[in-house]
Amino acid sequence: MEKTDLGIKISELQQIKEALDKQIKAAEEKRKEIETLLESMVKIENAKTPEQKVIMVKSAIEAVKSSETMNIPRVRNDMKISSGIPKVDQMLLGGMPNPSNIVLFGAPFTSKDALGNNFVANSLKENVPVIIVSADRDIDQIKYDIAITMGVDPEIVDGFEDDGLIRFVDIYSKSIQAPSSSKKAIVIDGISNLSLLLKSMESLEADILRSYPYYRMLFISLTAFIPQFEDKITMKFIQQLTQKRKANRCTALYLLEDGLFDQKVSETISYIMDGTIEFKLVNSKQYMRVIGLPNVRTREWVEVYNNNHTFDLGSFSLERVR
């Protein structure tokens, strides 16, 4: 073997070792977190009265918040944050840029929803506030999905909402003429009221930034807006929404369904954003790739392996792609 080839191999093995060291450290932190949650759940289950259960739930929330994995780091413009899925973080060379706007694009029933849920779950575990905008999903369902992703009872997620760590903007309820399932949500009277939505976002944002250095957002989903407006209006709204979020230190994910509108629309939205994580189905297999974001491991399609409420990725090149 030539010296240059040996040097390349050494570099690759060093990168693999560093990745394994990070995984081991993350696994140890996760084990401690699970032990804390398990102890709290056992106490809740053993509580003799409903009043005791409420007290135990609140104590469990405080225990989760005070764990070592939930310290808020100082703000750095070059910082990357975890997506909540280790293999995705590896592909992104450490995680998602903070701040940034990223589209999760793919056909219905792909793993983009799992990525969004893990992103929120990980943010809550780190004590980072999250705004969830729901245009086409019931808030109770969103809470349930987050709870099972975190491995906790839905009451824990209710507690996060009570404490202001998770906040909802509900556009969905009025569209089906139903009351919001969250008493604390800001309720918008319809998708057509874009100005009220933008003002509501600014109000929530200002309140959060009085106590936290930054926040995160999950938008479910941009798909609901596309048929309602002309393309120019939709793109202007998305530009206003994303520019303000990034300027105020928010890392935001936006769900977008494939196959429901012209390809030029998705390409334009992707251009507005900092990047796109795209999912596709081919026969019985699912694949993921990254578009636009700088400094990733690969831009090739990588196979996705679903695992309960998260997913793993197949092997990908260690070569760094700018």
N, C-alpha and C positions, 0 to 999 in steps of 0.2 A: 504493500500500500504506500503511495507517495505521501510525502510530508503534508502537502496541502490538503489531501483527502483526509489524513489523520486529524488535522486541525479542525476541519469541518465537522468530522464525527465527534470530536471532543466537545465542540461548541454545542452540537445538537444534544449530546448527553447531559451537558451542564444545564441546558434549558429544560430538559425533561426532569432533571433532579430538582430544579427550582420550582417547577410546576407541582411536583409530588410533595415537596416541602410545604407549599401553600395549601395543598389539599389536606395534608395531615393536620396542619394547624387549624384549618377550617373545620375539619371533622372533630377535633378536640373541643373547639368552641361550641359546635353544634351539639355534641354530647352533653356538655354542661348545661346548655340551654334546655335540652329535652329533659334532663334530670330535674331542672327547676320547674318546668311546666308539669311534669308528671307528679311531682310532689304536691303542686298546687291543685291539680285535678283530683288527686286522691282525697285531699282535704275537702274539696267542694262536694265530692260524691258522698263523703261521710258526714256531711253537715245534716243535722237532725231537722231543721226547720227551713222554710223558704227564706226567712230573714237572714239566717246564718249563711245560706248559699249566696245571697247577694253580697254580704260582707266578704266572704271567701273569694268571690269573683273579682271584686275590687282589689283585694290583696294580691290576687294572682296577676292582675294587670300591672300593679306596681312592681311586683317581683320581676316580671318580664322586662319592664322598662329600665329597672336598675341593674340588669345583668351587664357583664363586661362587654357583650357584643352590641350594646345599644348606646355607646358614647358618641356624641356628635363631634366629628372632626372639625378642625378649623377650615374655613373656606379657602380653597385654592382653585384658581382658574384652570389649572392643568390636571385637576384631580379626576380620577375615574371612579365610577360607582358600580356596585355589583348589580347585575340583572336579576339575581336570585337563582340563577342556574349556572353552576360552575363551568360546564363545557362552553356555554355561550360566552362567559367571561374570558375563557382561554382564547376563543376565536377572536375576541375583541381586544386581546392583549391587556387584560386587566379589568375590563368592564366598559360601561358606557361613558362617554364624555359628559362632564358636568360643568356647565349646563349644556343641554342640547335638546333638539326635537327629532324624534325618530318615529317613522311609520312602521307598524307591524302589518304587513300586507300579505294576503293569501286567501285561498278559497275557504268557504265555511267549513268548520270542523277540523281545521288544521291547528297546530300547536301555538298559534299566535295568542290565543286566549290564555293558555297555560303560562306563556311568557309574561303576559300582562299581569296575571294573578301573582306569580312569583315575584315580580318586580315590586308590587304593592306590599306583599307579605314581608319581603326582605326590608323594605323601607320602614315598616312599622316596627320590626324587630330592632332596627337601628335607631328608633326614636326620631325618625324623620317624618314630618307631616306630609300627608298625601291628599290631594284633591282628586275626586273621581267625578267626571262628567258623564252622565248616562243619558243618551238620546234614544236608545233602543233596548234597554234591559231594566228589569225591575230591581230596585235597590236591595230588597231582601235576598234575591238570587245572587247579586254581587257579593253581599256580606257572607252568604253561605259558601260561595266559591273561595273567598279569601280565608274563611275559617278552616275549611278542609285542606287548603294549601298549607296553612300554618300548622295544622294538626291540633287545633283547639276548638272549644265549643263556640257557637255563634255569639254567646253572651260576652265572650272576650272581645270580639270585634265591636259589639255594641258599646263596650266600655271604652274602647279607643275612640269611638265617635263621641261619647259623652265628654271625654277629655279633650276633644278638639284635634286629636292626632290624625283622624281621618274625617274628611268633609265631603259632602255630596252636593252636586248640582243636578237636580232632577228635571230633565226635559221630557222624560218618557211618560210619566203618570198622566199629565194633562192630555197627551196625545191619545190615550185610551180612556179618557174621562174617568179616571180613578184617583183616589187620594194617594198622596205619597206615602210609602211605607216607612219613611224616616221623618220624625217630627222635627229634626234639626236641619234637614236639607233645605237649600235654596231651591224653590220650585219656579221653573220658567214656564210661561203659559203657552209654549209652542216653539217648534224649531224656527219658525219665521221671525221670531223676535231676537234677531242677532245682537242688536244694541244692548238689550237687557242682559243677554248672556255675557257679553264682553264686560259690562259694568259689574256684574255679579262676580266675575272672575277677578277683577281688579280689587273689589272689596274684600274677598276672601284672601287674596294674595297679600294685601296690605296688613290684614290682621295677623296672618301667619308670620310675616317678616318682622313684626314687632317682637317676636319671641324666639324666632329661629333664623339661622343664617341663610337657609335655602329650603326648598321644598321640592316635591315631585308630583306628577300628575299622570293620570290614566284617562284617556278620552275614549268612551265607548258609545258610538263610533262615528267617524267622519262619513261613513257610508250613508247614514240617515239624512245628511244635508245635501248630497249631490243631486238627487232628483227634484229637490224643492226650489232650486235657484238656477239662474243662468250661470254658465261657467265662470264669467268674470266676477260675479258677485261672490260665488263660492271661494274662488282663489283669493280675492281681496280679504274676505273674512278669515281664511286660514292664515294669510300673511300677518294680519293684525294680531290674531291669537298667538301665533308662534313667536313672533318678534318680541312681544311683551313678556312672554314667559321666559324666554332665554335671557332677556335683559335683566330680569329679576331673579336670576339664579335658580331656575327651575329645569329639571330634567323631565321631559314629558314623552310619553308613548301614546300613539294614536292608532287605534284599530281601523283597518280599511279592508273591506271584502273585495276579492277578485271576482271577475266574471259578471258583475252587475251593471257595468257601465263601460264606456269607450276607454280603450287603453291610454289614449292621450291624456285623459283626466288623471289617471293614477301616475303617469309620468310627470305631469305638471306638479302634482302634490309632492311627489318624491323630490323634485327639483327645489321646491320651497323649503323642504326639511333639510336637516343635517345629514340624514341617511335613512336607509330603508333596510329592515330585516324581512326578507321575503320567504314565504313558505309555498310549496307546491306539492300536489299529489300526482304520482305516476303509478298507475295500476294500484297495487296495494301498499306502495311505499311512499314515504313522505321525505321531502328534502328542504333544506334551508340554506340561504346564502345572504351575504351582506353586501349592500350597495351604498357607495357614497362615503361612509365613515372612514376616516384616515387610520392608518396603522393597524391593519388586521392580519391575522394569520393567513387567511386565504379568502379569495372571492369566488371560489368554486362552489358548486352545489355539494352539500354534505348531508348524509342521510340522518334522519331524525328517528330516535327510538323512544316512543312514549313509555313513561313509567309512572303509573298512577296520575298524580296531579302535577308532575313535572316531566322532563324528558332529558335524554342523553343524546350525544352526537357521535357519529362514526368518526373514524380517524381522518385527520386532515394534516396538510403539510405544515412543518415547523417554519417554513420560509416566511419571512416577514414581508407583507405587501403594503406599500404606502398608497 
